[in-house]
């Protein structure tokens, strides 16, 4: 059989303008990069059109034997188009790392590839270089700020931002730079990340627009001051320039498969950083352009698919229709204890033993209330007995499975899989099957972690370090976990109304008791239903406002309890139930210097009065004439 590159070079590609025209795209919506690549206007993702069905391709746990998510994704899309289903393929862009030629992500393989393969695997349209440039611009501006007098008081020992490059050069992971004298900067420890594992890549893939991108970039915490305060990209003044570098990269890339079907390739974060998939904009655009969209998530389903569902789908309001779980007999045997060099030999015992991995992944995907179709990515060494054993296992698990031979046969080798996927989607649509994330976003962060650890990874429990406990209990984090509907301003106005009506200058016991209950209810509403736009926990004006309102509610509660305890009228305040025979306020100015103290007990508890005696006899209150 020909090699991947030989197959790709022999392909008869159509001009990319024709591929775009078949999708109804022309004019300013299409920006050609040569004859066979183009960028599509990212604003098309917001077009007023119905969205197609979303199919996620994921896999069992990665092994050295290989699984083939991208190859299966390409072949499935080709096969569905061959069946007359208008299907878009949406992939993450391969990187040059970990090392040249062995990439993060891929362009497919055999007769199930996206082309021009060499371009896609190298510089493509320059998106990754733009991401690297934006990342390194921030790094340069941090060091320049220190060099120019350090106005932000940055501690060079606490710079958290690393440089990056689209290559895993282990020699550069941890370095010392700034040597050679004053003109070359401040000596410090530094290092390089891989571009696809950078925070800029994660932000790039989740941003919905240029303005959203700029806002997200500005909130990057890149260093800390000598006082321990965070320093952001916005404070450095880098957000605008970073956005300018990424402006063109924001548009998704259009290419084609070997069978001349459209493919969108855009973004490529590793699943340990973001969601292990292409950009949200690319997926949204693909769903607008086709009746079906085939996409993939990085690594195994426990990492890539979980993040895809719980992060990307939740944030982007996506509802997948089906999961295709790619598995190979080689990988099952590897999980069963067979050495890599012996995987071509038939071993039914090891295969059966290793299929517990497949079982766990199927169970995990069902927890998201999604139907699963297992794609058995066939290798030449797979025997009929091994294939039959795996098919029977899937039948016992209650899931459809299909033999997939797209590597050798292209779309034709994926027809069985495509039919099973379409049938599964149609059947589930009729039954009104509903996708649901694994956890409710309103849950506390510790509960979310516990659910992922126990449900996905089968942990017994989660143990936290003291530092983690402190971080989790942090008030800001608690507030950021609330995703309600009430704005901070609305709750603030409600608080003002309660205080004005019941805790003003004229008070009575009944009104104060009502106020205490109303404040209690308002506090509950605040911590369960407040809406904080954005995801940053610093330089977020709405978050700062919310924290102030939370304090105001507590202060108001303390004031109400204190006022109820103070039955006298003195100073500028009076209790309306205490009056003279003439109907005037009964004054108790001899108690003007009396102090009662109330102690805050936490957001979930009522305050407590401190019963300590307070002696202010050295202060003699002055008699006041209120009739003047």
C-alpha positions in Angstrom: 0.0 0.0 0.0 1.1 3.5 -0.7 2.3 5.8 2.2 0.0 8.5 3.5 2.0 11.3 1.7 2.0 9.4 -1.6 -1.7 8.9 -1.4 -2.2 12.6 -0.5 0.1 13.8 -3.4 -1.8 11.7 -5.9 -5.1 13.2 -4.9 -7.1 15.2 -7.4 -8.1 18.3 -5.4 -10.8 20.7 -6.5 -10.2 24.4 -6.3 -11.2 25.5 -2.9 -13.6 28.1 -4.3 -15.6 25.3 -5.8 -15.8 23.5 -2.5 -17.0 26.7 -0.9 -19.5 27.3 -3.7 -21.0 23.9 -3.1 -21.7 25.1 0.5 -23.4 28.3 -0.8 -20.4 30.4 0.1 -18.8 33.0 -2.2 -17.6 36.6 -2.3 -16.3 38.1 0.9 -17.2 35.1 3.0 -14.4 33.1 1.4 -10.7 34.3 1.6 -8.5 31.9 -0.5 -5.0 31.0 0.7 -3.7 29.7 -2.6 -5.8 27.3 -4.7 -6.7 24.6 -2.1 -7.1 26.4 1.2 -9.3 29.2 2.3 -10.5 31.0 5.4 -14.2 31.5 6.1 -15.7 34.5 7.8 -16.2 33.5 11.5 -19.3 35.7 11.6 -21.1 33.0 9.4 -21.3 30.9 12.6 -24.0 33.4 13.9 -26.1 33.1 10.7 -29.9 32.7 11.3 -30.0 29.1 10.1 -31.0 25.9 11.8 -28.1 23.8 13.1 -27.4 20.2 12.0 -26.8 17.1 14.1 -23.5 17.0 16.0 -21.6 13.7 16.0 -18.6 13.4 18.3 -15.8 10.9 17.5 -13.8 9.9 20.5 -11.8 6.9 21.5 -10.7 4.4 24.1 -7.6 5.1 26.3 -4.6 6.0 24.0 -2.0 3.3 23.5 1.2 3.0 21.5 -0.8 0.7 19.2 -2.9 3.7 17.9 -6.7 4.1 17.7 -7.3 6.4 14.7 -9.9 9.1 15.7 -9.0 11.5 12.9 -8.9 8.8 10.2 -12.3 7.5 11.4 -13.7 11.0 11.5 -12.6 11.7 7.9 -13.8 8.3 6.6 -17.2 8.7 8.4 -17.8 12.1 6.9 -16.9 10.8 3.4 -19.2 7.8 3.9 -22.1 9.9 5.1 -21.8 12.2 2.1 -21.7 9.1 -0.1 -25.1 8.2 1.4 -26.5 11.6 0.4 -26.2 13.1 3.9 -25.0 16.7 3.7 -22.1 16.3 6.2 -19.4 18.7 7.3 -16.1 17.5 8.8 -14.7 19.6 11.6 -11.2 18.8 12.9 -8.6 20.3 15.1 -5.5 21.5 13.4 -2.4 19.3 13.8 0.7 20.8 15.5 4.4 20.3 14.8 4.9 19.0 18.4 5.6 16.9 20.3 8.4 16.4 17.7 8.6 17.1 14.0 6.7 14.4 12.2 5.0 13.0 15.3 2.3 15.5 15.9 -0.4 16.4 18.3 -3.5 15.8 16.2 -3.4 14.5 12.7 -4.7 14.9 9.1 -6.0 11.4 8.9 -4.3 8.4 7.2 -4.5 6.1 4.3 -7.5 6.9 2.1 -9.2 8.9 4.8 -7.2 12.1 4.8 -7.7 15.8 4.5 -5.7 17.6 1.9 -3.4 19.4 1.1 -1.9 17.2 3.8 1.6 18.7 3.8 0.3 22.2 4.2 -2.1 21.2 7.0 0.8 19.4 8.8 3.2 22.3 8.4 2.4 26.0 8.5 -1.1 25.7 7.0 -2.6 29.3 7.1 -0.3 30.5 9.9 -2.9 30.3 12.7 -0.5 28.6 15.1 2.3 31.0 14.3 -0.1 33.9 15.1 -1.0 32.2 18.4 2.7 31.7 19.2 3.4 35.3 18.3 0.6 36.6 20.6 1.8 34.4 23.4 5.4 35.6 23.1 4.4 39.2 22.7 3.0 39.1 26.2 6.1 37.4 27.4 8.3 40.1 25.8 6.1 42.9 27.3 6.3 41.5 30.8 10.1 41.5 30.6 10.2 44.9 29.0 8.0 46.3 31.8 10.5 45.0 34.3 13.4 46.5 32.3 11.7 49.9 32.1 11.6 50.5 35.8 9.0 47.8 36.7 6.1 50.2 37.3 3.8 47.2 38.1 6.1 46.0 40.8 6.4 42.5 39.2 8.4 39.9 41.1 10.7 38.3 38.4 10.6 35.1 40.5 6.8 34.9 40.2 6.3 35.3 36.4 3.9 32.5 35.5 3.7 33.2 31.8 6.0 31.0 29.6 7.0 31.5 26.0 5.9 29.0 23.5 6.7 27.4 20.1 5.0 24.9 17.8 7.5 22.3 18.6 8.3 20.2 21.7 11.9 21.1 22.2 12.6 19.6 25.6 15.9 21.5 25.9 13.8 24.7 26.2 11.3 23.6 28.7 13.2 25.1 31.6 15.9 27.7 30.9 17.6 30.8 32.4 17.5 33.9 30.2 18.3 37.6 30.5 22.0 36.9 30.8 24.8 39.0 29.3 24.3 42.4 31.1 21.7 45.0 31.7 20.8 45.6 28.0 19.7 42.0 27.8 17.1 42.1 30.5 16.8 40.7 34.0 18.2 37.2 34.5 15.4 34.8 35.5 14.1 31.3 35.1 11.9 30.9 32.0 10.7 28.2 29.7 8.8 27.2 26.5 5.5 25.5 26.3 4.0 23.8 23.1 1.8 26.3 21.3 -1.2 23.9 21.3 -0.9 23.6 25.1 -0.9 27.3 25.7 -3.5 29.4 27.4 -3.8 31.6 24.3 -4.8 28.5 22.4 -7.5 27.7 24.9 -8.8 31.2 24.8 -8.6 31.3 21.0 -10.8 28.2 20.7 -13.5 29.3 23.1 -13.7 33.0 22.0 -16.9 33.9 20.1 -15.8 37.2 18.6 -13.0 39.7 18.4 -14.3 41.6 21.3 -14.8 38.5 23.4 -11.2 37.4 22.4 -9.8 40.7 23.6 -11.7 40.6 26.9 -10.5 37.0 27.6 -6.9 37.8 26.7 -6.9 40.9 29.0 -7.8 38.7 32.0 -4.8 36.4 31.6 -2.8 36.3 34.9 0.8 36.4 33.8 2.7 37.3 37.0 2.5 38.4 40.6 3.8 41.5 42.4 6.2 41.5 45.3 3.0 42.0 47.4 1.5 38.8 46.0 -1.1 40.6 43.8 -1.9 39.2 40.3 -0.8 41.0 37.2 -2.9 40.6 34.1 -2.2 41.0 30.4 -4.6 43.9 30.4 -2.5 45.7 33.0 0.7 45.0 31.0 -1.1 46.7 28.0 -0.8 43.6 25.8 -4.4 42.6 25.1 -5.0 44.9 22.2 -1.8 44.0 20.3 -2.4 40.2 21.0 -5.9 40.5 19.6 -4.5 42.3 16.5 -2.1 39.4 15.9 -4.9 36.9 16.2 -7.5 38.9 14.1 -7.1 36.9 10.9 -6.5 33.6 12.6 -10.0 33.9 14.2 -11.5 32.8 10.8 -11.9 29.0 10.4 -10.0 27.2 7.6 -11.7 25.3 4.8 -10.0 22.4 3.0 -11.2 19.1 1.5 -11.0 15.4 2.0 -9.5 13.0 -0.6 -13.1 12.5 -1.9 -13.5 16.3 -2.3 -15.9 16.8 0.7 -15.6 20.0 2.7 -13.6 20.0 5.9 -13.1 22.8 8.4 -9.9 22.7 10.4 -9.3 25.3 13.1 -7.6 25.4 16.5 -6.1 22.5 18.4 -5.8 22.7 22.1 -4.7 19.6 24.0 -7.5 18.2 26.1 -5.6 18.8 29.4 -5.8 22.6 28.6 -9.2 23.2 27.1 -11.6 20.7 25.4 -9.3 18.9 23.0 -11.3 19.9 19.9 -11.4 22.5 17.2 -12.6 26.0 18.0 -16.2 26.6 19.1 -16.6 29.0 16.1 -15.6 26.3 13.7 -18.0 23.8 15.1 -20.9 26.3 15.1 -20.1 27.2 11.5 -20.0 23.6 10.4 -23.4 23.0 12.1 -24.8 25.9 10.1 -23.4 24.6 6.7 -24.5 21.0 6.9 -27.2 18.7 8.1 -24.6 16.7 10.1 -21.2 17.7 11.6 -18.6 15.1 12.4 -16.0 16.3 14.9 -13.5 14.8 17.3 -12.1 15.3 20.8 -8.5 14.7 21.8 -7.1 11.8 23.9 -9.5 9.2 25.3 -13.2 9.8 26.0 -12.4 10.1 29.7 -10.5 13.3 29.1 -11.3 14.7 25.7 -15.0 13.8 25.4 -15.7 14.7 29.1 -14.2 18.2 28.6 -15.9 18.5 25.2 -19.3 17.8 26.8 -18.9 19.6 30.1 -17.1 22.7 28.8 -17.5 23.2 25.1 -21.1 21.9 24.8 -22.2 23.7 27.9 -20.6 27.0 27.0 -21.6 26.8 23.3 -25.1 25.4 24.0 -24.3 22.4 21.8 -26.3 19.2 21.9 -24.5 16.2 20.4 -26.7 13.6 18.8 -24.4 10.6 18.9 -20.9 9.4 20.1 -18.7 7.3 17.9 -16.2 5.5 20.1 -13.2 4.3 18.1 -11.5 1.2 19.3 -8.9 -1.2 17.8 -8.3 -4.8 18.5 -4.6 -4.0 18.8 -5.2 -1.6 21.6 -7.5 -4.0 23.4 -4.8 -6.7 23.3 -2.3 -4.1 24.6 -4.6 -3.3 27.5 -4.7 -7.0 28.1 -1.0 -7.2 28.6 0.4 -8.0 25.2 3.7 -6.3 24.3 3.6 -3.8 21.3 5.8 -6.0 19.1 3.4 -9.0 19.6 0.2 -7.2 18.7 0.0 -8.7 15.2 -0.5 -12.2 16.7 -4.0 -13.5 17.5 -4.6 -13.5 21.2 -8.3 -13.9 22.2 -7.5 -14.2 25.9 -5.7 -10.8 26.0 -8.4 -9.2 23.8 -11.2 -10.3 26.2 -9.2 -9.1 29.2 -8.4 -5.7 27.7 -12.0 -5.0 26.6 -12.8 -3.8 30.1 -11.3 -0.5 28.9 -13.8 -0.3 26.1 -16.6 -1.2 28.6 -15.6 1.7 30.9 -15.6 4.2 28.0 -19.0 3.0 26.9 -20.4 3.4 30.4 -18.9 6.8 30.7 -20.5 8.1 27.5 -23.9 6.8 28.5 -23.6 9.0 31.6 -24.1 11.9 29.3 -27.3 10.4 28.1 -26.0 9.9 24.6 -26.2 6.9 22.3 -22.9 5.2 21.4 -21.8 3.5 18.3 -18.4 1.6 18.5 -16.2 1.9 15.4 -13.8 -1.1 15.2 -10.9 0.5 13.3 -9.7 -2.5 11.4 -6.0 -3.4 11.0 -4.6 -5.9 8.5 -3.6 -8.2 11.4 -7.0 -8.5 12.9 -8.5 -12.0 12.6 -12.1 -12.9 12.0 -12.2 -14.6 15.5 -11.0 -11.4 17.2 -13.5 -9.3 15.3 -16.3 -11.6 16.2 -15.3 -11.6 19.9 -15.4 -7.8 19.9 -18.7 -7.6 18.1 -20.3 -10.0 20.6 -18.9 -7.9 23.4 -20.5 -4.7 22.0 -23.8 -6.6 21.6 -23.8 -7.7 25.2 -23.1 -4.0 26.2 -26.2 -3.0 24.3 -24.5 -0.8 21.8 -24.2 -0.8 18.0 -20.8 -1.5 16.5 -19.5 -1.4 12.9 -16.3 -2.6 11.3 -14.5 0.5 9.9 -12.0 0.1 7.0 -11.7 3.7 6.0 -7.9 3.6 6.1 -7.7 1.1 3.3 -11.0 1.9 1.4 -11.8 5.6 2.2 -15.5 6.5 2.4 -16.6 3.1 1.0 -14.9 1.4 4.1 -17.1 3.6 6.4 -20.5 2.9 4.9 -21.5 0.4 7.5 -20.5 2.8 10.3 -22.3 5.7 8.6 -25.5 3.7 8.3 -25.4 2.7 12.0 -24.7 6.3 13.0 -27.6 7.7 11.0 -30.0 5.0 12.2 -29.0 5.6 15.8 -29.5 9.3 15.5 -32.9 8.8 13.8 -34.0 6.3 16.4 -32.9 8.6 19.3 -34.5 11.6 17.8 -37.8 9.8 17.7 -37.4 8.8 21.3 -36.5 12.4 22.2 -33.2 11.4 23.8 -31.6 14.4 25.6 -27.9 15.1 26.1 -27.0 16.3 29.7 -23.6 17.3 31.1 -22.2 15.1 33.8 -22.7 17.7 36.6 -24.8 20.7 37.3 -22.8 23.9 37.0 -24.5 25.3 40.1 -22.8 22.6 42.3 -19.9 23.6 44.5 -16.5 23.0 42.9 -15.6 20.2 45.3 -18.8 18.3 44.3 -17.9 18.8 40.6 -14.5 17.4 41.1 -15.9 14.5 43.1 -18.4 13.6 40.4 -15.7 13.6 37.7 -13.2 11.6 39.8 -15.8 9.0 40.9 -18.0 8.7 37.9 -15.4 8.9 35.1 -12.2 7.7 36.7 -13.8 5.3 39.3 -12.1 6.9 42.3 -13.4 6.0 45.7 -13.2 9.6 46.9 -11.1 12.8 46.6 -8.5 13.9 49.1 -7.5 17.6 49.2 -4.4 19.2 50.4 -4.7 22.1 52.9 -3.8 24.5 50.1 -6.5 23.1 47.9 -9.0 23.3 50.6 -8.2 27.0 51.2 -8.5 27.7 47.5 -11.8 26.0 47.2 -13.3 27.8 50.1 -12.3 31.1 48.6 -15.2 33.5 48.4 -14.5 34.6 44.9 -14.5 31.1 43.6 -17.8 30.4 45.2 -19.3 33.5 43.6 -17.9 32.6 40.2 -19.6 29.2 40.4 -23.0 30.9 40.5 -24.6 31.1 37.1 -27.9 32.6 37.7 -30.2 35.0 36.0 -30.4 38.0 38.3 -27.9 40.8 37.7 -25.9 42.3 40.5 -27.7 45.7 40.0 -31.1 44.1 40.3 -30.2 42.5 43.7 -28.5 45.8 44.8 -31.8 47.6 44.1 -33.8 45.1 46.1 -31.3 45.5 49.0 -31.7 49.3 48.8 -35.5 49.0 48.9 -35.4 46.7 52.0 -33.1 49.1 53.8 -35.1 52.2 52.9 -38.4 50.7 53.9 -37.5 48.9 57.1 -34.2 50.1 58.4 -34.4 53.8 57.9 -34.3 56.5 60.6 -37.8 55.6 61.8 -38.0 51.9 62.8 -40.3 49.5 64.6 -39.8 45.9 65.8 -42.2 44.4 63.3 -40.5 46.1 60.3 -37.1 45.1 61.5 -38.1 41.4 61.9 -39.6 41.5 58.4 -36.3 43.0 57.2 -34.2 40.3 58.8 -36.3 37.6 57.0 -36.2 39.6 53.7 -32.4 40.0 53.9 -32.1 36.3 54.6 -34.1 35.5 51.5 -32.2 38.0 49.5 -28.9 36.5 50.6 -30.1 33.1 49.5 -31.2 34.5 46.2 -27.8 36.2 45.7 -25.7 33.1 46.3 -27.9 30.9 44.1 -29.1 33.2 41.3 -26.7 36.1 40.7 -25.2 36.4 37.2 -21.5 37.3 36.8 -20.6 37.9 33.1 -17.2 36.6 32.1 -15.0 33.9 33.6 -12.2 35.8 35.1 -11.7 36.2 38.8 -9.7 39.4 38.5 -10.2 42.7 36.6 -13.9 41.8 36.5 -15.9 44.9 37.4 -19.1 42.9 37.8 -17.4 40.5 40.1 -16.0 43.4 42.2 -19.5 44.9 42.3 -21.0 41.6 43.4 -18.5 41.2 46.2 -19.5 44.7 47.5 -23.2 43.8 47.3 -22.5 40.6 49.2 -20.9 42.7 51.9 -23.7 45.2 51.9 -26.2 42.4 52.5 -24.2 41.2 55.5 -23.9 44.7 56.8 -27.6 45.3 56.4 -28.3 42.1 58.2 -26.1 43.1 61.1 -27.7 46.5 61.2 -31.2 45.0 61.3 -30.3 42.7 64.2 -28.6 45.5 66.1 -31.5 47.9 65.5 -34.0 45.2 66.7 -31.9 44.8 69.9 -31.7 48.6 70.4 -35.3 49.4 71.6 -34.4 53.0 72.5 -34.6 56.1 70.4 -31.4 58.1 70.5 -29.2 60.1 68.1 -30.7 60.5 64.7 -32.8 57.3 65.0 -36.0 56.5 66.8 -38.3 53.6 67.3 -41.9 54.5 66.3 -43.5 52.3 69.0 -41.9 54.5 71.8 -43.8 57.8 72.0 -44.7 60.4 74.7 -48.3 61.0 75.6 -48.2 64.0 73.2 -47.3 61.6 70.3 -43.7 62.7 70.1 -40.7 60.4 69.9 -39.6 59.2 73.3 -36.0 60.0 73.5 -33.3 57.8 75.3 -30.3 60.0 74.7 -28.7 58.9 77.9 -28.0 55.7 76.0 -26.4 57.5 73.1 -22.9 56.0 73.8 -24.3 52.5 74.4 -22.6 50.0 71.9 -23.9 46.6 71.0 -21.6 44.3 68.9 -22.8 41.6 66.5 -20.4 39.0 65.0 -20.6 37.8 61.4 -20.9 34.0 61.4 -20.7 33.3 57.7 -22.9 33.5 54.6 -25.1 30.6 55.7 -25.7 31.6 59.4 -27.3 34.4 61.3 -25.1 36.9 63.2 -24.6 36.5 66.9 -24.7 39.3 69.5 -21.6 39.6 71.8 -22.7 40.0 75.4 -19.6 41.7 76.7 -20.1 44.8 78.9 -18.8 48.0 77.2 -18.0 50.9 79.6 -18.1 54.4 78.1 -18.7 56.3 81.4 -15.9 58.7 80.6 -18.1 60.2 77.9 -20.8 62.4 79.1 -23.7 62.8 76.6 -24.8 66.4 76.0 -28.5 67.3 76.4 -30.1 68.2 73.1 -33.0 70.5 72.4 -34.9 69.0 69.5 -37.6 71.8 69.5 -35.2 74.5 68.2 
